Amino acid sequence: MGMGISSRRKGSKRSRRAAMAEINVTPLVDVMLVLLIIFMVTVTLPAAGVPVELPESRAAPVEEKPDQITISIDAGGIIYIENEAVVAGRFPEALEALDRGDEQPLIVLRGDRSLDYGRVMQVMGELGRAGFTSISLVTDGSVSAP
């Protein structure tokens, strides 16, 4: 009754467990979902850098490029290159310090809707004088058709 008699030998290879034939993909799916969330958050962050109320337009969206430079002008007229404010009067020097790479980068200009048209044209004039010829103006594309 209390004796457990086993037919296994001590040196037998049959005492080992059989190899599992299935792969558990649950941890892989968890890691992929976390990476997807991180990717989605980091992709949307650069667009929300400088708070600018963009003018409305029904223009087609511009394709983003990896070597583009974003220049923003807020309601107070302060110029930002990417997310860093440029000291008043130092915009031409800041443009000269930009890394241009092999080919001319695309300049994405975001201007607040309350700005004077002349202020935007001053910035565009400085960009042209610095040799930046590819400039895209960004607007809020959420306007419905009239």
Salt bridges, closest charged atoms under 4 A:
GLU53 OE2 - ARG113 NE 3.16
GLU56 OE2 - ARG113 NH2 3.90
GLU126 OE2 - ARG129 NH2 2.84
